[in-house]
Amino acid sequence: MRMRKKKNSVSRISECNELLLNSREEIESFPVTVEIGCGKGKFIVETAKRNPSVNYIAIEKISDVALLAMEKVRDAGLTNVKFIIGDAKTLPEFFRKNELERIYLNFSDPWPKSGHTRRRLTYRGFLEMYKELLCPTGEIVFKTDNRPLFDFSLEEFRYMGFDLEDLTYDLHASEYAEDNIVTEYEANFSAKGFTINRVRAKMNSVTNLEIRKAEACELDRIMEIVAQAQEYMKEAGFCQWDNGYPSRELIEKDIKDENRYVVCHNNTIMASAGLFMGEEPDYKEIYEGEWLNSSPYISIHRICVDNKFKGMGLGGAVVRHCEDIARKNNIRNIRCDTHEENLSMRRMLEKNGFVYCGIIHLADGSPRVAYQKKMK
Ligand SMILES: C[S@@+](CC[C@H](N)C(=O)[O-])C[C@H]1O[C@@H](n2cnc3c(N)ncnc32)[C@H](O)[C@@H]1O
């Protein structure tokens, strides 16, 4: 935000001194809602007026801009807003884990050059930091007129395991318009005819998971989850894991070969999957279609989720972990197969960017639908 130097800005800021946070110790109570890059403060003032029981902290890195926002808050007589004049990067100096319930990012600077990606406030490095500070039910609400920044941000949110809700590419024409509080930039851009994009990126317990290689002592627990999956497939009426597949010996071999992973939360194993590098013999031939390319890939096999933890997106967490491993090994493709009637697995794959490629046959001749994900 460019603006002329304000007259007497130092003395004007000191007149609003009681609104300024200099250290963590000055924060009276948690949790709080933060606006990063509050600009001249119209949004935070209106929001704080509507929600007097919520504590707000606005961060703005340009002191002359923050000054205008502070004066608005003072003039409105609000007691539930405080300010940090500084960079978003300093957030961890003020907050610890679980202390934020919401972060607003309104019309953040787009930094369009690819060399400046890391400066975008929705870049994964920033999201990693926000995730540390948000409570498990916390969220980031992001608005921008800039479509390339919005598309980039959606990818980053997804990559970091946030759930996306209330997504709209035209906020003012949407069902959310009535509750929307318009910022200074928003008023300006929409008057010029730009549509406003908005999304709510919610923390998910899935974002606080540990995914690691399984240990030999975890075989029994993994087999419990395998048994649940076998039962589920039997009840659903399709025979993907019949005749005792995958056997205890096979899972034990996965663990020994360091291909078996577990998804844990607070030391509870919730799901497990095999991630394999190198060519999968069953994938040599494909029928009624073709693979997206012949580049190296990782394959995901024998993925299973404990019944208690279904629907939490654990499959997606496995896919993202697989992508991390792929990147570290300069691999850009993931392949997977499942039974034609295993609709929940197919939905999970499609939701996580896999594309249906055709039919493969297992060593015993059983057909399976084959999927591939080409990573960006
Ligand atoms: C484009 S303006 C939008 C202002 C306001 N949110 C609105 O919608 O009217 C972006 C604001 O974010 C501030 N800003 C940008 N990067 C920041 C950062 N890393 N930390 C704190 N503030 C930042 C800028 O100084 C500027 O005031």
PDBQT file of the ligand as one rigid body, heavy atoms in Angstrom, charges set to zero:
ROOT
HETATM    1  C1  LIG A 401      -3.460  -4.578  -0.434  1.00  0.00    +0.000 C 
HETATM    2  S1  LIG A 401      -3.489  -3.987   1.172  1.00  0.00    +0.000 S 
HETATM    3  C2  LIG A 401      -5.065  -4.503   1.792  1.00  0.00    +0.000 C 
HETATM    4  C3  LIG A 401      -5.470  -3.735   3.008  1.00  0.00    +0.000 C 
HETATM    5  C4  LIG A 401      -6.787  -4.171   3.670  1.00  0.00    +0.000 C 
HETATM    6  N1  LIG A 401      -6.706  -5.506   4.159  1.00  0.00    +0.000 N 
HETATM    7  C5  LIG A 401      -7.950  -4.032   2.700  1.00  0.00    +0.000 C 
HETATM    8  O1  LIG A 401      -8.461  -5.051   2.242  1.00  0.00    +0.000 OA
HETATM    9  O2  LIG A 401      -8.344  -2.903   2.426  1.00  0.00    +0.000 OA
HETATM   10  C6  LIG A 401      -2.387  -5.109   1.979  1.00  0.00    +0.000 C 
HETATM   11  C7  LIG A 401      -1.950  -4.608   3.335  1.00  0.00    +0.000 C 
HETATM   12  O3  LIG A 401      -1.216  -5.637   3.961  1.00  0.00    +0.000 OA
HETATM   13  C8  LIG A 401      -0.046  -5.100   4.543  1.00  0.00    +0.000 C 
HETATM   14  N2  LIG A 401       0.944  -6.194   4.548  1.00  0.00    +0.000 N 
HETATM   15  C9  LIG A 401       1.479  -6.806   3.475  1.00  0.00    +0.000 A 
HETATM   16  N3  LIG A 401       2.332  -7.781   3.835  1.00  0.00    +0.000 NA
HETATM   17  C10 LIG A 401       2.324  -7.786   5.179  1.00  0.00    +0.000 A 
HETATM   18  C11 LIG A 401       3.011  -8.563   6.134  1.00  0.00    +0.000 A 
HETATM   19  N4  LIG A 401       3.883  -9.518   5.760  1.00  0.00    +0.000 N 
HETATM   20  N5  LIG A 401       2.779  -8.344   7.443  1.00  0.00    +0.000 NA
HETATM   21  C12 LIG A 401       1.907  -7.362   7.818  1.00  0.00    +0.000 A 
HETATM   22  N6  LIG A 401       1.241  -6.593   6.950  1.00  0.00    +0.000 NA
HETATM   23  C13 LIG A 401       1.423  -6.780   5.649  1.00  0.00    +0.000 A 
HETATM   24  C14 LIG A 401       0.326  -3.964   3.630  1.00  0.00    +0.000 C 
HETATM   25  O4  LIG A 401       1.148  -3.025   4.263  1.00  0.00    +0.000 OA
HETATM   26  C15 LIG A 401      -1.041  -3.413   3.270  1.00  0.00    +0.000 C 
HETATM   27  O5  LIG A 401      -1.465  -2.449   4.186  1.00  0.00    +0.000 OA
ENDROOT
TORSDOF 0
